[in-house]
Amino acid sequence: MISMGVGQIQKNISILTTLTEAIRIVDKRRNKTVAIVYPASSSTSILSLAGKYKNRVEGVSDLTVAKESAMIEAMGEKYGLSH
């Protein structure tokens, strides 16, 4: 896996359009991994949510379904709505 800084991505955004393997984006000031980016043309489904709702919504292969499930969870938590 290739490691790149955030500044390198900002200077040359075409890196993301020509991905052939996964890259790790690193914040060099804090020495922390910010993101891992996979090529869109990969044959396996790698879609999963990160952060606060990653344990509440199972991994899915369709982004719209994942977004909708996460939004329902967020609205339920914020406004006390049941679903």
Kinemage of the C-alpha trace (Angstrom):
@kinemage 1
@onewidth
@group {chain A} dominant
@subgroup {mainchain}
@vectorlist {calphas} color= white
{ca met a 1} P 0.000 0.000 0.000
{ca ile a 2} L 1.356 3.402 -0.990
{ca ser a 3} L 1.399 6.207 1.601
{ca met a 4} L 0.829 9.798 0.495
{ca gly a 5} L 0.464 13.098 2.286
{ca val a 6} L -2.651 15.239 2.144
{ca gly a 7} L -0.643 17.990 0.419
{ca gln a 8} L 0.457 15.636 -2.344
{ca ile a 9} L -3.166 14.779 -3.093
{ca gln a 10} L -4.141 18.469 -3.093
{ca lys a 11} L -1.347 19.372 -5.512
{ca asn a 12} L -2.071 16.515 -7.907
{ca ile a 13} L -5.678 15.346 -7.700
{ca ser a 14} L -5.252 13.217 -10.833
{ca ile a 15} L -3.600 10.640 -8.585
{ca leu a 16} L -7.074 9.614 -7.457
{ca thr a 17} L -8.374 9.142 -10.992
{ca thr a 18} L -5.536 6.827 -11.998
{ca leu a 19} L -5.466 4.542 -8.964
{ca thr a 20} L -4.408 0.973 -9.567
{ca glu a 21} L -3.846 -0.033 -5.938
{ca ala a 22} L -4.940 1.181 -2.526
{ca ile a 23} L -3.250 4.250 -1.059
{ca arg a 24} L -3.053 5.462 2.523
{ca ile a 25} L -3.471 9.222 3.006
{ca val a 26} L -1.412 10.410 5.968
{ca asp a 27} L -1.439 13.669 7.927
{ca lys a 28} L 2.289 14.214 8.205
{ca arg a 29} L 2.076 16.779 11.032
{ca arg a 30} L 0.274 14.409 13.388
{ca asn a 31} L 1.699 11.248 11.803
{ca lys a 32} L -1.782 9.702 11.588
{ca thr a 33} L -3.606 7.890 8.831
{ca val a 34} L -6.486 10.043 7.612
{ca ala a 35} L -7.997 7.731 4.991
{ca ile a 36} L -7.429 4.638 2.939
{ca val a 37} L -8.529 5.001 -0.676
{ca tyr a 38} L -9.257 2.012 -2.891
{ca pro a 39} L -9.614 2.081 -6.679
{ca ala a 40} L -13.214 2.263 -7.859
{ca ser a 41} L -12.664 -0.475 -10.400
{ca ser a 42} L -11.800 -3.123 -7.822
{ca ser a 43} L -13.842 -6.280 -8.267
{ca thr a 44} L -14.615 -6.814 -4.583
{ca ser a 45} L -17.125 -4.795 -2.604
{ca ile a 46} L -15.328 -2.922 0.150
{ca leu a 47} L -18.047 -0.476 1.108
{ca ser a 48} L -18.561 -0.023 4.825
{ca leu a 49} L -19.347 2.892 7.070
{ca ala a 50} L -16.795 4.391 9.402
{ca gly a 51} L -17.038 6.410 12.562
{ca lys a 52} L -19.949 6.700 14.909
{ca tyr a 53} L -22.401 4.417 13.070
{ca lys a 54} L -20.048 1.689 11.864
{ca asn a 55} L -21.315 -0.822 14.443
{ca arg a 56} L -24.981 0.005 13.898
{ca val a 57} L -25.220 -0.582 10.148
{ca glu a 58} L -23.881 -3.716 8.527
{ca gly a 59} L -21.594 -3.459 5.513
{ca val a 60} L -23.480 -3.170 2.239
{ca ser a 61} L -22.592 -3.204 -1.424
{ca asp a 62} L -24.818 -0.245 -2.359
{ca leu a 63} L -23.847 3.242 -1.185
{ca thr a 64} L -27.379 4.648 -1.309
{ca val a 65} L -28.651 1.937 1.050
{ca ala a 66} L -25.785 2.615 3.459
{ca lys a 67} L -26.424 6.374 3.418
{ca glu a 68} L -30.135 5.884 4.000
{ca ser a 69} L -29.567 3.529 6.941
{ca ala a 70} L -27.047 5.905 8.491
{ca met a 71} L -29.419 8.865 8.072
{ca ile a 72} L -32.256 6.963 9.751
{ca glu a 73} L -29.972 6.151 12.696
{ca ala a 74} L -28.767 9.764 12.941
{ca met a 75} L -32.279 11.230 12.823
{ca gly a 76} L -33.487 8.721 15.383
{ca glu a 77} L -30.701 9.683 17.743
{ca lys a 78} L -31.054 13.431 17.186
{ca tyr a 79} L -34.844 13.759 17.248
{ca gly a 80} L -35.842 10.624 19.135
{ca leu a 81} L -37.695 9.147 16.176
{ca ser a 82} L -38.384 5.450 16.042
{ca his a 83} L -38.091 3.527 12.793
